[in-house]
Amino acid sequence: MTPKKVITFGEIMMRLSAPAFARFTQTDRFQVLYAGSEANVAASLAILGVPAAHVTRFPDTDLGVAATQSLMRCGVEVQHIVYGDGRLGIYFLENGAMQRSSKIIYDRFDSAFARITTGEIDWSYVFQDAQWFHWTGITPAISQGAADVCAEAILAARKSGLTVSGDINYRRNLWQYGKSATDVMPGLIEMTDIIVGGTTDFENCLNISEKNFEKACQQVMRQFPVVKKLTSTHRESISSSHNKINARLWNGKQLLTSATYDLTHIVDRVGTGDAYMAGLIYKWIHQQSDQQAIEFGIAASALKHSIEGDVNLATAEEIELLVKGENVGKLLR
């Protein structure tokens, strides 16, 4: 039986990457992709076989069309996208290697998405035949309009009986329109069932200054009773090329932890948190346990580190095999 749709909402930008491991100062060309955190989740879910639709606002130009088509190639439904004035946001990526860090430069001011306003999206129509809505803290940081529409979407999702998940994804440099994260994020989190975030996110968005993850989660749940689960990935960076990652989840009763993956030759780290989120949603909509969800999610994230681009192209079968420790790194014929 095909599950109901997952809906995601957020900005998509043009990603311009220096090829391979070239530096900004030495490259004379860039590779073009279109991506955004929430759209990465939708694309990963579509590849896993879950119906997914992304909602955004694009410029009414050929670049908006190109970005739309990039979603369609991953199987993401695009019928709810709106088009209007403004530009397409851009980000530039320089991939690090060994002890040299990766770098990202954003150029997204006054984008078409930043100009979105309430009433542009018919959320009651969007949420027909849907079961899940996912947002991130990037969206309300972009503009007042984006924050208002994000709140509008979450409220409509709750009224429609959807599960709501939010990845806090705090970005300090984005909050430039006169509001701080602590002004906006509590009102969104109080309507959200599942939160992805770490102790630093809780401090910057909720003024919860607790360094212990479990205790911080308990404080969040006391402050926001609607929240049922909180989860986060934990990364140890030995170098740009070598990380160790695992996941943890607090479900109100116990703290669960996942297997740890030793990632020694990272290809592309961007989008790995989105791969984790997509893995969680995939397992939960298939009625799997929290432990199964974080094991699948962190395995999905681990595989994403081996894939160029923002989107996790790993299949459900590949992820399950990694969870089981089978066919790891083998030549499959």
C-alpha positions in Angstrom: 0.0 0.0 0.0 1.4 3.4 -1.1 1.7 5.8 1.9 0.2 9.2 1.9 2.3 12.2 0.8 5.0 13.9 2.8 5.0 17.7 2.2 8.1 19.9 2.7 8.4 23.7 2.5 11.4 25.9 2.0 13.8 27.8 -0.3 15.7 26.1 -3.1 18.9 27.8 -4.2 21.3 27.3 -7.1 24.4 25.5 -5.8 27.6 26.5 -7.6 30.4 24.1 -6.6 34.1 24.4 -7.4 34.9 21.1 -9.2 36.4 18.3 -7.2 38.5 19.9 -4.4 39.5 23.1 -6.2 39.5 26.4 -4.2 37.4 29.4 -5.0 40.6 31.3 -5.8 41.8 28.8 -8.4 38.7 27.6 -10.3 37.4 29.0 -13.6 34.2 27.0 -13.6 31.4 25.9 -11.3 29.1 22.8 -11.3 25.4 23.7 -11.1 22.8 22.0 -8.9 19.6 23.1 -7.3 19.0 22.3 -3.7 17.6 23.3 -0.3 17.4 21.5 3.1 13.7 20.7 3.0 13.7 19.8 -0.7 16.6 17.5 0.0 14.3 15.6 2.4 11.5 15.4 -0.2 13.9 14.2 -2.9 15.4 11.5 -0.7 11.9 10.3 0.3 10.8 10.1 -3.3 13.9 8.0 -4.1 13.0 5.8 -1.2 9.5 5.3 -2.7 7.5 7.7 -0.6 5.3 10.2 -2.4 6.6 13.6 -1.6 5.8 17.2 -2.7 7.8 20.3 -2.2 6.3 23.8 -1.8 8.3 26.9 -2.5 8.3 30.2 -4.4 10.6 30.5 -7.5 11.4 33.4 -9.8 9.2 33.4 -12.9 12.3 32.8 -15.1 14.1 30.0 -16.8 16.1 29.5 -13.6 12.9 28.8 -11.7 11.9 26.3 -14.4 15.3 24.6 -14.2 15.0 24.4 -10.4 11.5 22.9 -10.7 12.7 20.3 -13.2 15.5 19.3 -10.9 12.9 18.3 -8.3 10.9 16.4 -11.0 13.9 14.3 -11.9 14.0 13.0 -8.4 10.3 12.2 -8.5 9.2 15.1 -6.3 5.7 16.5 -7.0 5.8 20.2 -7.9 2.2 21.2 -8.5 2.1 23.4 -5.4 5.1 25.6 -6.4 4.3 29.3 -7.0 6.2 31.7 -9.2 6.7 35.5 -8.9 9.1 38.4 -8.8 12.6 38.3 -7.3 15.7 36.3 -7.9 16.9 32.7 -7.3 19.2 32.4 -4.2 22.7 31.1 -4.8 25.3 29.4 -2.6 28.9 28.7 -3.5 30.6 25.5 -2.2 34.3 24.8 -1.9 34.9 21.2 -0.8 37.6 20.8 1.9 40.0 17.9 2.1 42.2 16.6 4.9 42.9 19.4 7.3 41.4 22.1 5.0 37.8 23.0 5.9 35.0 23.2 3.4 33.5 26.7 2.7 30.1 28.0 1.8 29.3 31.5 0.6 25.6 32.5 0.5 24.1 35.0 -1.9 20.4 34.8 -1.2 19.3 38.3 -0.2 15.8 39.4 -1.5 15.2 36.1 -3.3 11.8 35.2 -4.8 11.3 32.9 -1.8 12.1 35.7 0.7 9.2 37.7 -0.9 6.6 35.0 -0.2 3.5 36.2 1.7 0.6 34.5 3.6 -2.3 33.6 1.4 -0.1 32.7 -1.7 -0.3 28.9 -0.9 -3.6 27.1 -0.5 -2.5 24.8 2.3 -5.8 23.0 2.7 -5.3 21.9 -0.9 -1.7 21.1 -0.4 -2.4 18.8 2.6 -5.1 16.8 0.9 -3.9 13.1 0.8 -0.9 14.0 3.0 0.2 12.6 6.3 3.4 14.5 7.2 4.7 18.1 7.0 8.4 19.0 7.4 9.9 22.4 7.9 13.3 23.7 9.1 14.6 26.7 11.0 16.2 28.1 7.9 12.9 29.2 6.5 11.7 31.5 9.3 15.2 33.1 9.4 15.0 34.3 5.7 12.3 37.0 6.0 9.2 38.0 7.9 7.1 36.7 5.1 8.8 33.3 5.1 8.4 33.1 8.9 4.7 34.0 8.6 4.0 31.4 5.8 5.9 28.8 7.8 3.6 29.4 10.8 0.6 29.4 8.5 1.7 26.0 7.0 2.3 24.4 10.4 -1.0 25.5 11.8 -2.8 24.2 8.7 -1.0 20.9 8.9 -2.1 20.5 12.5 -5.7 21.3 11.6 -5.4 18.7 8.8 -4.2 16.0 11.3 -0.7 15.7 9.9 2.4 14.8 11.8 4.7 17.9 11.9 8.5 17.7 12.1 11.0 20.5 12.3 14.8 20.6 12.0 15.8 23.7 14.0 18.9 24.1 11.8 20.0 27.3 13.5 21.9 29.7 11.1 23.1 32.7 13.0 23.9 34.8 9.8 20.5 34.4 8.3 18.5 36.3 11.0 18.8 39.8 9.5 15.3 41.2 9.1 14.8 42.5 12.6 13.7 39.4 14.5 15.8 36.9 16.4 15.4 33.2 16.6 14.1 33.4 20.1 11.4 35.8 18.9 10.1 33.4 16.3 11.1 29.8 16.9 9.2 29.0 20.1 5.9 29.8 18.4 6.7 27.3 15.7 8.2 24.6 18.0 5.1 24.6 20.2 3.1 23.3 17.2 5.6 20.6 16.1 5.6 16.9 17.1 9.2 15.9 16.3 12.2 18.2 16.6 15.7 17.7 15.2 18.2 19.8 17.1 21.2 19.7 19.5 22.0 21.6 22.7 23.4 24.6 20.8 20.2 24.9 18.8 18.1 24.8 22.0 20.2 27.5 23.5 20.0 29.8 20.5 16.4 29.3 19.7 14.8 28.6 23.1 17.2 30.0 25.7 17.7 26.5 27.1 21.3 26.5 28.3 21.8 22.8 29.2 24.8 21.0 27.8 23.5 17.5 28.5 21.4 16.4 25.6 18.9 14.3 27.6 18.4 17.0 30.2 18.0 19.6 27.5 15.3 17.5 25.8 13.4 17.1 29.0 13.4 20.9 29.4 12.1 21.3 25.8 9.3 18.8 26.5 8.3 20.5 29.7 8.2 23.9 27.9 6.5 22.5 24.8 4.2 19.6 25.7 3.2 18.9 22.0 6.8 17.7 21.3 6.9 13.9 21.4 10.5 13.2 20.2 13.8 15.0 19.9 16.7 13.7 17.9 20.1 14.8 16.7 23.2 13.5 14.9 26.5 13.8 16.7 29.6 14.3 14.6 33.3 14.0 15.5 35.4 15.8 12.9 38.9 14.3 12.7 39.4 16.2 9.4 37.3 17.4 6.4 37.8 13.9 4.9 37.4 11.9 8.1 34.4 12.1 10.4 32.6 9.8 12.8 28.8 10.1 13.2 26.0 8.6 15.2 22.5 9.6 16.3 20.6 10.0 19.5 16.9 10.3 20.2 14.9 11.2 23.3 11.3 9.9 23.2 10.2 11.1 26.6 11.1 7.9 28.3 14.6 6.9 27.3 17.6 8.1 25.4 18.4 5.9 22.4 21.7 5.9 20.5 22.6 4.4 17.1 25.6 2.7 15.7 28.6 4.9 14.9 30.0 5.1 11.4 33.6 5.9 10.7 33.7 7.9 7.5 37.3 8.0 6.2 37.0 9.4 2.7 34.1 11.9 2.6 33.0 12.9 -0.9 30.3 15.5 0.0 29.1 16.4 3.5 26.3 18.8 2.4 22.8 17.4 2.9 23.8 14.6 5.3 21.5 15.9 8.0 18.6 16.0 5.5 19.4 12.3 4.6 19.1 11.5 8.3 15.7 13.3 8.5 14.4 11.5 5.4 15.4 8.2 6.9 13.6 8.9 10.1 10.4 9.8 8.3 10.6 6.8 6.0 10.8 4.4 9.0 8.2 6.1 11.1 5.5 6.2 8.3 6.2 2.5 7.9 5.3 2.0 11.6 8.9 1.1 12.7 10.3 1.7 16.1 12.4 4.7 17.2 15.5 2.5 17.4 14.9 1.2 13.8 14.3 4.8 12.7 17.6 6.2 14.0 19.6 3.2 12.8 18.1 3.6 9.3 18.5 7.4 9.4 22.1 7.4 10.4 23.0 4.7 7.8 21.3 6.9 5.2 23.4 9.9 6.4 26.5 7.8 6.3 25.9 6.8 2.6 25.1 10.4 1.7 28.7 11.3 2.6 29.8 9.2 -0.4 27.5 10.9 -2.9 28.1 14.2 -4.7 25.4 16.8 -4.5 22.9 17.7 -1.8 20.5 14.8 -2.3 20.9 11.3 -1.0 20.6 9.0 -4.0 20.8 5.8 -1.9 18.0 3.3 -2.2 16.1 1.8 0.8 17.7 -1.6 -0.1 21.2 -0.1 0.1 20.5 1.6 3.4 19.1 -1.6 4.9 22.1 -3.6 3.8 24.4 -1.0 5.6 22.3 -1.3 8.7 22.8 -5.0 8.6 26.5 -4.6 7.8 26.1 -6.5 4.5 27.8 -5.7 1.1 29.7 -2.9 2.7 32.2 -1.5 0.1 32.0 -4.6 -2.1 32.0 -4.7 -5.9 28.5 -5.7 -6.8 28.0 -7.4 -10.1 
